[in-house]
Amino acid sequence: MPAQINRILLLFTAFIGLFLVVRHFLIPETFGQYGHYRGASLDDISSREMVFADKEDCFACHDDIMEILENEMHAGLSCLICHGPGREHVDDPQLGNINKESGREFCGRCHDIHPSRPLDVVNQVDIKTHHTEKTNCIECHNPHALWEGME
């Protein structure tokens, strides 16, 4: 065999050996335990502090809103979209720590004109020109108008 081939094979073998040694030290032991990911990640994720609340957490106290929401235009959305993570509020409802944003920029995240959103599904307005004298959308469009006095 020519000397060039011997050198290439030796170099190739050295690279494969180096790769296997580095791989041994970099890949966690639990990789592949439950599929193509790190098995211990399940324990890591479950040990994190929960900061969100589910719709069911909200409806445990606000069951009257659940009945109304089922027939409302925002029915398919999670409460968290507008009201934030909510876990602190679920743990201590007296804190009043639930997010109630309503500014033009906040509502505009979903309702500003955007060509990728279907017009027949999401009501869209040009936030830059639509009643610019108002700072809060809920001055005219209160998503909780049905719920006034229920909260």
FENHU-V444585 format. One record per residue. N is the residue number from 1. RES is the residue in one small letter. PSI is psi as a letter, one per 20 degrees, with the letter a starting at -180 (* if undefined). OMEGA is omega in radians with two decimals (NA if undefined). Layout:
N,RES,PSI,OMEGA / N,RES,PSI,OMEGA
This chain:
1,m,p,-3.13 / 2,p,q,-3.10 / 3,a,h,-3.14 / 4,q,g,-3.14 / 5,i,g,3.12 / 6,n,g,-3.14 / 7,r,g,3.13 / 8,i,g,3.11 / 9,l,g,3.11 / 10,l,g,3.11 / 11,l,g,3.12 / 12,f,g,3.10 / 13,t,g,3.11 / 14,a,g,3.12 / 15,f,g,3.12 / 16,i,g,3.10 / 17,g,g,3.11 / 18,l,g,3.11 / 19,f,g,-3.12 / 20,l,h,3.11 / 21,v,g,3.14 / 22,v,g,3.13 / 23,r,g,3.14 / 24,h,h,-3.09 / 25,f,h,-3.07 / 26,l,h,-3.10 / 27,i,p,-3.13 / 28,p,q,-3.11 / 29,e,h,-3.06 / 30,t,j,3.11 / 31,f,p,3.12 / 32,g,i,-3.10 / 33,q,g,-3.13 / 34,y,k,-3.08 / 35,g,b,-3.04 / 36,h,l,3.02 / 37,y,r,-3.07 / 38,r,o,-3.10 / 39,g,h,-3.13 / 40,a,i,3.14 / 41,s,h,3.11 / 42,l,g,3.09 / 43,d,g,3.13 / 44,d,g,-3.11 / 45,i,g,-3.12 / 46,s,i,3.13 / 47,s,i,3.12 / 48,r,q,3.09 / 49,e,p,-3.12 / 50,m,p,-3.13 / 51,v,i,-3.11 / 52,f,r,3.05 / 53,a,q,3.09 / 54,d,r,3.06 / 55,k,h,-3.13 / 56,e,h,3.08 / 57,d,g,3.13 / 58,c,g,-3.06 / 59,f,i,3.07 / 60,a,h,3.10 / 61,c,h,-3.06 / 62,h,l,-3.10 / 63,d,h,3.10 / 64,d,h,3.12 / 65,i,h,3.13 / 66,m,g,-3.13 / 67,e,g,3.14 / 68,i,g,-3.07 / 69,l,h,-3.11 / 70,e,h,-3.11 / 71,n,j,-3.06 / 72,e,r,-3.07 / 73,m,h,3.12 / 74,h,j,-3.02 / 75,a,h,-3.09 / 76,g,i,-3.09 / 77,l,q,3.04 / 78,s,q,3.08 / 79,c,h,-3.05 / 80,l,h,-3.11 / 81,i,g,3.14 / 82,c,h,-3.00 / 83,h,j,3.05 / 84,g,a,-3.03 / 85,p,g,2.98 / 86,g,i,-3.10 / 87,r,g,3.13 / 88,e,h,3.13 / 89,h,h,3.12 / 90,v,g,-3.13 / 91,d,h,3.13 / 92,d,n,-3.07 / 93,p,h,-3.11 / 94,q,i,-3.11 / 95,l,h,-3.09 / 96,g,k,-3.03 / 97,n,k,3.12 / 98,i,p,-3.09 / 99,n,p,3.10 / 100,k,m,-3.13 / 101,e,q,3.14 / 102,s,j,-3.10 / 103,g,r,-3.12 / 104,r,g,-3.11 / 105,e,h,-3.13 / 106,f,g,-3.13 / 107,c,h,-3.13 / 108,g,i,3.09 / 109,r,h,3.12 / 110,c,h,-2.97 / 111,h,i,3.05 / 112,d,q,-3.11 / 113,i,p,3.13 / 114,h,p,-3.04 / 115,p,i,-3.11 / 116,s,i,3.13 / 117,r,p,3.10 / 118,p,p,-3.11 / 119,l,h,-3.10 / 120,d,i,-3.13 / 121,v,g,-3.08 / 122,v,p,3.06 / 123,n,p,-3.09 / 124,q,q,3.06 / 125,v,q,3.07 / 126,d,o,-3.06 / 127,i,h,-3.10 / 128,k,h,-3.09 / 129,t,i,-3.06 / 130,h,o,3.11 / 131,h,m,-3.09 / 132,t,i,3.11 / 133,e,i,3.13 / 134,k,q,3.11 / 135,t,h,3.14 / 136,n,p,3.13 / 137,c,h,-3.07 / 138,i,i,3.01 / 139,e,h,3.10 / 140,c,h,-3.03 / 141,h,n,-3.12 / 142,n,o,-3.13 / 143,p,i,-3.14 / 144,h,j,-3.10 / 145,a,h,3.11 / 146,l,h,-3.00 / 147,w,j,-3.09 / 148,e,p,3.10 / 149,g,i,-3.14 / 150,m,h,-3.03 / 151,e,*,NA
